[in-house]
Amino acid sequence: MKTPNRYLAILVTLILLPFSAHAQKVEGTTHTFSADYQKPVFETDQRAEKIKEILPELEALMAKYAKENHIPGIAYGIVVDNELTIASATGLLDVAKNTQAETTSAFRIASMTKSFTAMAIMKLRDEGKLALNDPIAKYISDMAKLQYLTEDAPIIDIENLLTMTAGFPEDNPWGDRQLDEQDQMLLDMISEGISFANAPSMQFEYSNTGYAILGHIVSKVSGQSYQEYIKENILLPLGMTHTYWEIDGVPQGELAIGYRWEDEQWKLEPMLHDGSFGAMGGLITSIEDFSKYVSLHLSAWPARNGAETGPVKRSSLREMQTPQFPRLNSNGDCAIMGGYGFGLGISQNCNGTKWVSHGGALPGFGSNYRFFPEFGIGIMAFCNLTYTTPWPLAEIEDLLYSKGIMVPRSLPVSEILETRKNQLVILIQTGNKGLEESILAENFFLDRSKEHRYSEYKAILAQAGEIKNITALQPNNQLRGSFTLEGENGDVEIFFTLTPEKDPKVQQLDINFKKKK
């Protein structure tokens, strides 16, 4: 049995040096972190270039979809990390005036507003001005008078409203028509009593009312109107200077007019003004402006060292993108697990691909966006037809995948994982006692005797024959990975995991032989 000299030359008595660490001050607490951590990266990054190449195909798809679905106008775009890589529009913004839709056109995005409301709550939470487990009655006293369905029902808190688990009934499309109501209407409704569909904290049920209440809490805690708080603390810091709450505030020629398709013609829908239900669906924005918001959410990934640059912490954005009360949905041969986070829907399919999304629908409008944290890509589209999906989503995603655009980041190998790999190469072949004592966890020979382990290793190595190459380590995370010893007769596949100790040791080692075909 021969082994490459570069591996035998590794010092058997390697001593793991401590990781260098930095301290970070966060909201009155201090924690240390590893300065050696390497974030996942795109090994060969051609996402932006490839996306630009598909623009003609995407434009053809969208024009065809708009025509087939009688949509007056659609604006759409694709974000890569912090850049609006392509943006385009088709059709009309205003049918009567024959105004063309543009990427700067202002569409009402309806329920896509909800994540802005959730973000405001998270910002106030991070500043210590509220807690997610605060009962709503702390901010609206009449909430304490609600008649719950059951005696054992938990009291509704802020997190229930964020996750739509307060027990309120699904309120589409009634909630849409409340957009321009005054604050007093909302408070009077609460005072008179809200009907329950479920006991709180039992299951998800979509609630516009819950998000209207969250908007009131933002105003109560911040001391300014909800709309002004969002503008000053989220929109302006992101450079979203062409995003509006009130239709009268949109510059002339930029506002998308809403329509419904009826009697083989487009008919005007009433353009609602802003009001107390604005927190559930009142924002008006353009593709160019909204792309900055999508980039903010993408910037939360991957977890990493480095200064915060957004209006909300990266960790809080990731918290918003974490599903609550997930549900399994059948989808042909590939099931999807989906759940609602904080103002966002989160899904993951059987292939492990995760996406975050939210739609919006109001009389005269339909909108949607979806972003893929693992790929650093976000797609979005707005249209001006009542309750209409603004895009052929499946075809767009097929286009992105078929062009090789949807490629995930790769995780670099941690220093300790690489060290343990090199030590294992020697240990497996030599049974070096010094290495046993320094790198194997206390459970290792308790789980299976030393004699049986080394007997198995010897037999597998004999089957493999001369080792010709040792592959690079493929990490699952910082403390788990796999690699292969490539032999003349076959491969020795090795998987190992390390303990949570300060000096991580090998707690599990799986070795299998795969014969060459």
Rosetta blueprint (number, residue, H / E / L):
1 M L
2 K L
3 T L
4 P L
5 N H
6 R H
7 Y H
8 L H
9 A L
10 I L
11 L L
12 V L
13 T L
14 L L
15 I L
16 L L
17 L L
18 P L
19 F L
20 S L
21 A E
22 H E
23 A E
24 Q E
25 K E
26 V E
27 E L
28 G L
29 T E
30 T E
31 H E
32 T E
33 F E
34 S E
35 A L
36 D L
37 Y L
38 Q L
39 K L
40 P L
41 V E
42 F L
43 E L
44 T L
45 D L
46 Q L
47 R H
48 A H
49 E H
50 K H
51 I H
52 K H
53 E H
54 I L
55 L H
56 P H
57 E H
58 L H
59 E H
60 A H
61 L H
62 M H
63 A H
64 K H
65 Y H
66 A H
67 K H
68 E H
69 N L
70 H L
71 I L
72 P L
73 G E
74 I E
75 A E
76 Y E
77 G E
78 I E
79 V E
80 V E
81 D L
82 N L
83 E E
84 L E
85 T E
86 I E
87 A E
88 S E
89 A E
90 T E
91 G E
92 L E
93 L E
94 D E
95 V L
96 A L
97 K L
98 N L
99 T E
100 Q E
101 A L
102 E L
103 T L
104 T L
105 S L
106 A E
107 F E
108 R E
109 I L
110 A H
111 S H
112 M H
113 T H
114 K H
115 S H
116 F H
117 T H
118 A H
119 M H
120 A H
121 I H
122 M H
123 K H
124 L H
125 R H
126 D H
127 E L
128 G L
129 K L
130 L L
131 A L
132 L L
133 N L
134 D L
135 P E
136 I H
137 A H
138 K H
139 Y L
140 I L
141 S H
142 D H
143 M H
144 A H
145 K H
146 L L
147 Q L
148 Y L
149 L L
150 T L
151 E L
152 D L
153 A L
154 P L
155 I L
156 I L
157 D E
158 I H
159 E H
160 N H
161 L H
162 L H
163 T H
164 M L
165 T L
166 A L
167 G L
168 F L
169 P L
170 E L
171 D L
172 N L
173 P L
174 W H
175 G H
176 D H
177 R H
178 Q H
179 L L
180 D L
181 E L
182 Q L
183 D H
184 Q H
185 M H
186 L H
187 L H
188 D H
189 M H
190 I H
191 S H
192 E H
193 G L
194 I L
195 S L
196 F L
197 A L
198 N L
199 A L
200 P L
201 S L
202 M L
203 Q L
204 F L
205 E L
206 Y L
207 S L
208 N H
209 T H
210 G H
211 Y H
212 A H
213 I H
214 L H
215 G H
216 H H
217 I H
218 V H
219 S H
220 K H
221 V H
222 S H
223 G L
224 Q L
225 S L
226 Y H
227 Q H
228 E H
229 Y H
230 I H
231 K H
232 E H
233 N H
234 I H
235 L H
236 L L
237 P L
238 L L
239 G L
240 M L
241 T L
242 H L
243 T L
244 Y E
245 W L
246 E L
247 I H
248 D H
249 G H
250 V L
251 P L
252 Q L
253 G L
254 E L
255 L E
256 A L
257 I L
258 G L
259 Y E
260 R E
261 W E
262 E E
263 D L
264 E L
265 Q E
266 W E
267 K E
268 L E
269 E L
270 P L
271 M L
272 L L
273 H L
274 D L
275 G L
276 S L
277 F L
278 G H
279 A H
280 M H
281 G H
282 G L
283 L L
284 I E
285 T E
286 S L
287 I H
288 E H
289 D H
290 F H
291 S H
292 K H
293 Y H
294 V H
295 S H
296 L H
297 H H
298 L H
299 S L
300 A L
301 W L
302 P L
303 A L
304 R L
305 N L
306 G L
307 A L
308 E L
309 T L
310 G L
311 P L
312 V L
313 K L
314 R H
315 S H
316 S H
317 L H
318 R H
319 E H
320 M H
321 Q L
322 T L
323 P L
324 Q E
325 F E
326 P E
327 R E
328 L E
329 N E
330 S L
331 N L
332 G L
333 D L
334 C L
335 A L
336 I E
337 M E
338 G E
339 G E
340 Y E
341 G L
342 F L
343 G L
344 L L
345 G E
346 I E
347 S E
348 Q E
349 N E
350 C L
351 N L
352 G L
353 T L
354 K E
355 W E
356 V E
357 S E
358 H E
359 G E
360 G E
361 A E
362 L E
363 P L
364 G L
365 F E
366 G E
367 S E
368 N E
369 Y E
370 R E
371 F E
372 F E
373 P L
374 E L
375 F L
376 G L
377 I E
378 G E
379 I E
380 M E
381 A E
382 F E
383 C E
384 N L
385 L E
386 T L
387 Y L
388 T L
389 T L
390 P L
391 W L
392 P L
393 L H
394 A H
395 E H
396 I H
397 E H
398 D H
399 L H
400 L H
401 Y H
402 S H
403 K L
404 G L
405 I L
406 M L
407 V L
408 P L
409 R L
410 S E
411 L L
412 P L
413 V L
414 S L
415 E H
416 I H
417 L H
418 E H
419 T H
420 R H
421 K H
422 N H
423 Q H
424 L H
425 V H
426 I H
427 L H
428 I H
429 Q H
430 T H
431 G L
432 N L
433 K H
434 G H
435 L H
436 E H
437 E H
438 S H
439 I H
440 L E
441 A L
442 E L
443 N L
444 F H
445 F H
446 L H
447 D H
448 R L
449 S L
450 K H
451 E H
452 H H
453 R H
454 Y H
455 S H
456 E H
457 Y H
458 K H
459 A H
460 I H
461 L H
462 A H
463 Q H
464 A H
465 G L
466 E L
467 I E
468 K E
469 N E
470 I E
471 T L
472 A L
473 L L
474 Q E
475 P E
476 N E
477 N E
478 Q L
479 L L
480 R E
481 G E
482 S E
483 F E
484 T E
485 L E
486 E E
487 G E
488 E L
489 N L
490 G E
491 D E
492 V E
493 E E
494 I E
495 F E
496 F E
497 T E
498 L E
499 T L
500 P L
501 E L
502 K L
503 D L
504 P L
505 K L
506 V E
507 Q E
508 Q E
509 L E
510 D E
511 I E
512 N E
513 F E
514 K E
515 K E
516 K L
517 K L
